[in-house]
Amino acid sequence: MSFDEKRVLQFYKELPDETTSSFSKSITDFVVENINLFYNREMIDFLYKKVNSSTNEIDNFPYFYTLVVFYRRMRSNTELKKLIDNNEELYGKKPLFLFTKSSYELSRNKKDSYEAALKLAEECIDIINNKENDYDPDYPGFYNHYASVVAAYFEQNYSISNEQKKLAYEYIKKCLKKYNSATYYITLARLELIDNNFEDSNAHILYAIDIENDRARIPEYNDLLLKVEYKKTINELTRKSNQITDILNDNKTNILEYLAFFSGIIAFLISSGNIAVNNPEIAMKLILLMLGALLIGFSAFTLLIQNNNKKIPSVIITTIIGIILIILSNYWIN
Protein backbone atom coordinates (compact mmCIF):
# COMPACT_ATOMS: atom_id res chain seq x y z
CA MET A 1 0.00 0.00 0.00
CA SER A 2 1.46 3.36 -1.04
CA PHE A 3 1.26 6.48 1.06
CA ASP A 4 -1.75 8.61 0.16
CA GLU A 5 -1.57 11.92 2.02
CA LYS A 6 -5.10 12.97 1.06
CA ARG A 7 -6.58 9.73 2.45
CA VAL A 8 -4.55 10.03 5.65
CA LEU A 9 -5.59 13.64 6.19
CA GLN A 10 -9.20 12.64 5.72
CA PHE A 11 -8.81 10.06 8.49
CA TYR A 12 -7.57 12.72 10.93
CA LYS A 13 -10.31 15.08 9.88
CA GLU A 14 -12.95 12.50 10.86
CA LEU A 15 -11.35 11.53 14.18
CA PRO A 16 -13.61 11.52 17.28
CA ASP A 17 -12.91 13.99 20.07
CA GLU A 18 -9.83 13.32 22.18
CA THR A 19 -11.92 13.23 25.37
CA THR A 20 -13.58 9.95 24.33
CA SER A 21 -12.17 6.44 24.12
CA SER A 22 -13.13 6.34 20.44
CA PHE A 23 -10.23 8.72 19.76
CA SER A 24 -7.47 6.35 20.95
CA LYS A 25 -9.26 3.29 19.56
CA SER A 26 -9.56 4.86 16.10
CA ILE A 27 -5.87 5.73 16.00
CA THR A 28 -4.85 2.28 17.26
CA ASP A 29 -7.04 0.60 14.64
CA PHE A 30 -5.59 2.88 11.97
CA VAL A 31 -2.02 1.89 12.88
CA VAL A 32 -2.86 -1.82 12.97
CA GLU A 33 -4.76 -1.78 9.68
CA ASN A 34 -2.14 0.32 7.89
CA ILE A 35 1.00 -1.00 9.53
CA ASN A 36 2.77 -1.39 6.17
CA LEU A 37 2.46 2.35 5.64
CA PHE A 38 4.53 2.93 8.76
CA TYR A 39 7.38 0.82 7.44
CA ASN A 40 7.51 3.41 4.68
CA ARG A 41 9.58 6.31 5.96
CA GLU A 42 7.29 8.66 4.08
CA MET A 43 4.48 8.09 6.59
CA ILE A 44 6.76 8.64 9.59
CA ASP A 45 8.18 11.82 8.07
CA PHE A 46 4.66 13.08 7.40
CA LEU A 47 3.65 12.55 11.05
CA TYR A 48 6.77 14.25 12.43
CA LYS A 49 6.26 17.15 10.06
CA LYS A 50 2.73 17.58 11.37
CA VAL A 51 3.83 17.29 15.02
CA ASN A 52 6.55 19.91 14.58
CA SER A 53 4.76 22.28 12.22
CA SER A 54 2.15 23.68 14.58
CA THR A 55 2.15 25.09 18.08
CA ASN A 56 -1.54 24.33 18.40
CA GLU A 57 -1.78 21.26 20.59
CA ILE A 58 -5.30 20.44 19.37
CA ASP A 59 -4.12 20.33 15.76
CA ASN A 60 -1.05 18.15 16.17
CA PHE A 61 -1.82 15.93 19.15
CA PRO A 62 -3.49 13.20 16.99
CA TYR A 63 -0.30 12.95 14.90
CA PHE A 64 1.77 12.77 18.07
CA TYR A 65 -0.40 9.99 19.48
CA THR A 66 -0.25 8.05 16.20
CA LEU A 67 3.54 7.95 16.51
CA VAL A 68 3.14 6.85 20.13
CA VAL A 69 0.93 3.91 19.13
CA PHE A 70 3.35 2.86 16.38
CA TYR A 71 6.48 3.04 18.59
CA ARG A 72 4.75 1.19 21.42
CA ARG A 73 3.67 -1.51 19.00
CA MET A 74 7.24 -1.80 17.67
CA ARG A 75 8.63 -1.65 21.24
CA SER A 76 10.87 1.20 20.10
CA ASN A 77 11.48 2.65 23.55
CA THR A 78 14.34 4.89 22.42
CA GLU A 79 12.16 6.67 19.86
CA LEU A 80 9.24 6.74 22.28
CA LYS A 81 11.38 8.40 24.96
CA LYS A 82 12.51 11.09 22.49
CA LEU A 83 8.91 11.72 21.51
CA ILE A 84 7.87 12.05 25.18
CA ASP A 85 10.74 14.39 26.10
CA ASN A 86 10.21 16.64 23.09
CA ASN A 87 6.48 17.09 23.69
CA GLU A 88 6.04 17.00 27.47
CA GLU A 89 5.85 20.77 27.83
CA LEU A 90 3.01 20.93 25.31
CA TYR A 91 1.00 17.84 26.28
CA GLY A 92 2.17 17.08 29.83
CA LYS A 93 -1.26 17.45 31.42
CA LYS A 94 -3.22 15.38 28.91
CA PRO A 95 -4.27 11.95 30.27
CA LEU A 96 -3.20 10.19 27.06
CA PHE A 97 0.25 11.73 27.39
CA LEU A 98 0.45 10.63 31.04
CA PHE A 99 -0.71 7.18 29.94
CA THR A 100 2.08 7.13 27.31
CA LYS A 101 4.67 8.15 29.87
CA SER A 102 3.37 5.55 32.34
CA SER A 103 3.59 2.83 29.68
CA TYR A 104 7.17 3.84 28.92
CA GLU A 105 8.13 3.75 32.62
CA LEU A 106 6.57 0.30 32.92
CA SER A 107 8.67 -0.94 29.99
CA ARG A 108 11.88 0.09 31.78
CA ASN A 109 11.23 -2.78 34.20
CA LYS A 110 12.79 -1.24 37.32
CA LYS A 111 11.38 -0.73 40.82
CA ASP A 112 11.45 3.08 40.62
CA SER A 113 9.97 3.06 37.12
CA TYR A 114 7.12 0.82 38.29
CA GLU A 115 6.39 3.31 41.07
CA ALA A 116 6.37 6.15 38.53
CA ALA A 117 4.09 4.15 36.20
CA LEU A 118 1.55 3.54 38.98
CA LYS A 119 1.53 7.19 40.05
CA LEU A 120 0.97 8.34 36.45
CA ALA A 121 -1.82 5.75 35.99
CA GLU A 122 -3.55 7.13 39.08
CA GLU A 123 -3.20 10.68 37.73
CA CYS A 124 -4.93 9.67 34.50
CA ILE A 125 -7.95 8.36 36.40
CA ASP A 126 -8.04 11.45 38.61
CA ILE A 127 -8.14 13.71 35.53
CA ILE A 128 -10.97 11.90 33.74
CA ASN A 129 -13.03 11.82 36.96
CA ASN A 130 -12.60 15.54 37.52
CA LYS A 131 -15.95 17.08 36.62
CA GLU A 132 -14.21 20.28 35.51
CA ASN A 133 -12.73 18.35 32.57
CA ASP A 134 -14.62 17.14 29.51
CA TYR A 135 -13.19 13.63 29.52
CA ASP A 136 -15.39 10.57 29.61
CA PRO A 137 -15.14 9.31 33.24
CA ASP A 138 -15.65 5.75 31.97
CA TYR A 139 -12.70 5.94 29.53
CA PRO A 140 -11.77 2.22 29.71
CA GLY A 141 -8.16 2.38 28.55
CA PHE A 142 -7.03 4.25 31.66
CA TYR A 143 -8.72 1.77 34.03
CA ASN A 144 -7.24 -1.16 32.15
CA HIS A 145 -3.80 0.44 32.29
CA TYR A 146 -4.02 0.87 36.07
CA ALA A 147 -4.96 -2.80 36.45
CA SER A 148 -2.06 -3.78 34.13
CA VAL A 149 0.43 -1.83 36.24
CA VAL A 150 -0.84 -3.51 39.43
CA ALA A 151 -0.55 -6.93 37.75
CA ALA A 152 3.02 -6.09 36.71
CA TYR A 153 3.88 -5.19 40.32
CA PHE A 154 2.83 -8.63 41.54
CA GLU A 155 4.52 -10.38 38.61
CA GLN A 156 7.82 -8.76 39.61
CA ASN A 157 7.21 -9.52 43.33
CA TYR A 158 7.24 -5.82 44.17
CA SER A 159 5.35 -4.73 47.26
CA ILE A 160 1.84 -3.38 46.67
CA SER A 161 -1.27 -3.38 48.84
CA ASN A 162 -4.15 -5.81 48.55
CA GLU A 163 -6.44 -2.77 48.41
CA GLN A 164 -4.75 -1.71 45.16
CA LYS A 165 -5.16 -5.23 43.78
CA LYS A 166 -8.84 -5.17 44.77
CA LEU A 167 -9.20 -1.82 42.99
CA ALA A 168 -7.50 -3.27 39.90
CA TYR A 169 -10.11 -6.06 39.82
CA GLU A 170 -12.91 -3.50 40.14
CA TYR A 171 -11.49 -1.38 37.32
CA ILE A 172 -11.00 -4.22 34.85
CA LYS A 173 -14.44 -5.68 35.55
CA LYS A 174 -15.87 -2.22 35.02
CA CYS A 175 -14.22 -2.18 31.58
CA LEU A 176 -15.55 -5.63 30.67
CA LYS A 177 -19.12 -4.68 31.53
CA LYS A 178 -19.09 -2.26 28.60
CA TYR A 179 -16.49 -3.63 26.19
CA ASN A 180 -15.84 -7.17 24.98
CA SER A 181 -12.12 -6.52 24.55
CA ALA A 182 -9.38 -9.16 24.29
CA THR A 183 -6.93 -6.76 25.95
CA TYR A 184 -9.16 -6.39 29.01
CA TYR A 185 -9.65 -10.16 29.31
CA ILE A 186 -5.88 -10.60 29.25
CA THR A 187 -5.47 -8.09 32.08
CA LEU A 188 -8.11 -9.95 34.10
CA ALA A 189 -6.33 -13.26 33.37
CA ARG A 190 -3.03 -11.83 34.67
CA LEU A 191 -4.69 -10.81 37.95
CA GLU A 192 -6.32 -14.24 38.27
CA LEU A 193 -2.98 -15.95 37.67
CA ILE A 194 -1.49 -13.92 40.53
CA ASP A 195 -4.22 -15.35 42.78
CA ASN A 196 -3.55 -18.91 41.49
CA ASN A 197 -7.00 -18.98 39.90
CA PHE A 198 -5.67 -21.13 37.06
CA GLU A 199 -8.95 -22.30 35.53
CA ASP A 200 -10.47 -18.83 35.11
CA SER A 201 -7.17 -17.36 33.94
CA ASN A 202 -6.75 -20.06 31.31
CA ALA A 203 -10.36 -19.68 30.12
CA HIS A 204 -10.08 -15.90 29.78
CA ILE A 205 -6.82 -16.14 27.79
CA LEU A 206 -8.37 -18.64 25.38
CA TYR A 207 -11.39 -16.36 24.97
CA ALA A 208 -9.10 -13.37 24.31
CA ILE A 209 -7.28 -15.34 21.61
CA ASP A 210 -10.63 -16.18 20.02
CA ILE A 211 -11.88 -12.57 19.81
CA GLU A 212 -8.59 -10.71 19.18
CA ASN A 213 -8.61 -8.89 15.84
CA ASP A 214 -4.94 -7.97 16.01
CA ARG A 215 -3.42 -11.41 15.37
CA ALA A 216 0.08 -10.05 16.01
CA ARG A 217 -0.75 -10.15 19.71
CA ILE A 218 -1.54 -13.87 19.75
CA PRO A 219 2.07 -14.97 20.52
CA GLU A 220 1.94 -12.82 23.69
CA TYR A 221 -1.29 -14.50 24.72
CA ASN A 222 0.20 -17.94 24.07
CA ASP A 223 3.17 -17.02 26.27
CA LEU A 224 0.74 -16.16 29.05
CA LEU A 225 -0.98 -19.53 28.59
CA LEU A 226 2.40 -21.21 29.10
CA LYS A 227 2.91 -19.18 32.29
CA VAL A 228 -0.43 -20.42 33.61
CA GLU A 229 0.51 -24.05 32.94
CA TYR A 230 4.00 -23.54 34.38
CA LYS A 231 2.75 -21.94 37.60
CA LYS A 232 0.00 -24.55 37.93
CA THR A 233 2.58 -27.34 37.56
CA ILE A 234 4.94 -25.72 40.09
CA ASN A 235 2.11 -25.36 42.62
CA GLU A 236 1.11 -29.00 42.14
CA LEU A 237 4.71 -30.18 42.53
CA THR A 238 5.09 -28.08 45.67
CA ARG A 239 1.91 -29.59 47.11
CA LYS A 240 3.10 -33.12 46.33
CA SER A 241 6.53 -32.35 47.78
CA ASN A 242 4.95 -31.10 51.02
CA GLN A 243 2.82 -34.25 51.23
CA ILE A 244 5.90 -36.46 50.80
CA THR A 245 7.78 -34.43 53.42
CA ASP A 246 4.90 -34.86 55.87
CA ILE A 247 4.84 -38.63 55.24
CA LEU A 248 8.61 -38.89 55.76
CA ASN A 249 8.40 -36.83 58.95
CA ASP A 250 5.59 -39.04 60.26
CA ASN A 251 7.59 -42.19 59.47
CA LYS A 252 10.69 -40.70 61.11
CA THR A 253 8.66 -39.96 64.23
CA ASN A 254 7.20 -43.47 64.29
CA ILE A 255 10.66 -45.02 63.97
CA LEU A 256 11.93 -42.95 66.90
CA GLU A 257 8.92 -44.03 68.96
CA TYR A 258 9.53 -47.70 68.17
CA LEU A 259 13.22 -47.39 69.01
CA ALA A 260 12.45 -45.64 72.29
CA PHE A 261 9.80 -48.22 73.16
CA PHE A 262 11.92 -51.28 72.44
CA SER A 263 14.98 -49.73 74.10
CA GLY A 264 12.86 -49.15 77.19
CA ILE A 265 11.53 -52.73 77.07
CA ILE A 266 15.05 -54.17 76.79
CA ALA A 267 16.28 -51.98 79.67
CA PHE A 268 13.23 -52.98 81.70
CA LEU A 269 13.78 -56.71 81.10
CA ILE A 270 17.48 -56.52 82.00
CA SER A 271 16.78 -54.47 85.14
CA SER A 272 13.92 -56.76 86.15
CA GLY A 273 16.18 -59.78 85.83
CA ASN A 274 18.86 -58.20 88.02
CA ILE A 275 16.28 -57.16 90.63
CA ALA A 276 14.72 -60.62 90.70
CA VAL A 277 18.14 -62.20 91.27
CA ASN A 278 19.57 -59.71 93.77
CA ASN A 279 16.42 -58.58 95.65
CA PRO A 280 13.80 -61.31 95.32
CA GLU A 281 11.78 -60.13 98.35
CA ILE A 282 10.95 -56.71 96.85
CA ALA A 283 11.35 -57.63 93.19
CA MET A 284 7.66 -57.29 92.27
CA LYS A 285 7.34 -53.91 93.95
CA LEU A 286 10.40 -52.45 92.20
CA ILE A 287 9.39 -53.93 88.86
CA LEU A 288 5.97 -52.21 89.10
CA LEU A 289 7.70 -48.93 89.98
CA MET A 290 10.06 -49.21 87.02
CA LEU A 291 7.27 -50.17 84.63
CA GLY A 292 5.19 -47.18 85.72
CA ALA A 293 8.15 -44.82 85.27
CA LEU A 294 8.87 -46.36 81.85
CA LEU A 295 5.30 -45.75 80.65
CA ILE A 296 5.32 -42.12 81.86
CA GLY A 297 8.73 -41.50 80.27
CA PHE A 298 7.61 -43.03 76.97
CA SER A 299 4.46 -40.84 76.99
CA ALA A 300 6.52 -37.70 77.59
CA PHE A 301 8.90 -38.65 74.77
CA THR A 302 5.96 -39.18 72.40
CA LEU A 303 4.59 -35.71 73.18
CA LEU A 304 7.99 -34.13 72.50
CA ILE A 305 8.47 -35.63 69.04
CA GLN A 306 4.84 -35.75 67.84
CA ASN A 307 2.82 -32.94 66.24
CA ASN A 308 -0.17 -35.22 65.81
CA ASN A 309 -3.05 -34.37 68.17
CA LYS A 310 -4.70 -37.71 67.39
CA LYS A 311 -2.20 -39.49 69.66
CA ILE A 312 -2.88 -37.33 72.72
CA PRO A 313 -5.71 -39.56 74.09
CA SER A 314 -3.51 -42.68 73.94
CA VAL A 315 -0.63 -40.77 75.58
CA ILE A 316 -2.95 -39.66 78.41
CA ILE A 317 -4.17 -43.24 78.96
CA THR A 318 -0.59 -44.57 78.99
CA THR A 319 0.44 -41.89 81.51
CA ILE A 320 -2.51 -42.72 83.78
CA ILE A 321 -1.58 -46.41 83.71
CA GLY A 322 2.00 -45.48 84.60
CA ILE A 323 0.84 -43.37 87.55
CA ILE A 324 -1.43 -46.18 88.76
CA LEU A 325 1.49 -48.65 88.64
CA ILE A 326 3.71 -46.28 90.64
CA ILE A 327 0.97 -45.76 93.24
CA LEU A 328 0.39 -49.52 93.36
CA SER A 329 4.11 -50.17 93.87
CA ASN A 330 4.24 -47.68 96.75
CA TYR A 331 1.18 -49.28 98.32
CA TRP A 332 2.85 -52.66 97.91
CA ILE A 333 6.03 -51.40 99.59
CA ASN A 334 4.05 -50.03 102.51
Phi, psi and omega in degrees: 000127181272156181288125180238099186300321181297318180293319180295316179298325178295321177301311181293329178294327184264006181298142174294169180294146183298337183283355180248157180291340179296332179298303182293324179294319180297318180292318179298314178299321180298316180295315181296315184286338183239032186302328180296331177298325184284340174285345176272119184302337181299321180291316179297315179298321179299315182295316180295323178298318179292318180299319186269351187273342186231146175265000180274111186295330180293322183290319189254356180298320178301324178290320176301312184291331175297318177296322178301310181299317181295313182292326176294320180295323179276356183057038180269076186294329179296312179292324180295318179297318178299317181297318179295311183298322184284345186235007183295321181298324183278321188244006190306338182259359179282135180300324179291330175289316178298321176299317179298315180294320178298317179297321178296314180300321180296324181289342179288338171060045176231159183301312182292328179288327176295320178297318178295319180298318181293319180297317179293323178296321178294323178297320178303313182292324177298319182295313184288342178266358176281118185295343178285343178265165182262007185287149176292117182294346179258017179308104192292328184302324182288323178290320177297320180296317177303313180297324179294320179295317179298317178300318180297322176305308182294322180296331179265004181061031174275152184285130177205149187285154176293333177296321179291324176293319177299319179294323178298318176299316181299317182295314185288327177289329175297319178296316185288340176294332184253333187228129178270072188254133178299320180301318181290324177294326178293319177298316178298318180298323178296318178295320179294324178296322177301323181271011180060028175270075191293320183296311180293320180299313180298317181296320181289327176293315179298322179292320178298319178299322182293323186259354183291124177278328180274092187292347177292342180274348185302318177304323177296319180293322177295323176298321179292324175301318178297322178296321178298312180295320180297311181294323178297317179295316180299316179297320180293318178296321178296319179296316179296320180298319179294322178297315180297318179299318179296318179297315180297320179295320178297317180295322179297318179295318179297320179297316179297321178297314181297317179298315180297318182295310183289329175296318178295319180297315180298315179298321180295316181296318180295314181296319179298320178297317179295319180296316182298326181281315188272329182227066185298333183287333179241015185303314184295321181294315181291324179296318177298319179297315180294319180295319177298316179295323178298316180295318179294316179298319179295321179296317180296320179296320179298318179296325182292322187260353184257139171250012185263112181292342181296337183271354183299316179302317180292326177295319180297316180298316180298319180295318179299318179298318179299316179296318179299318180296320179294316178298317180298320179294320178294320178298320180296320181295319179290000000 
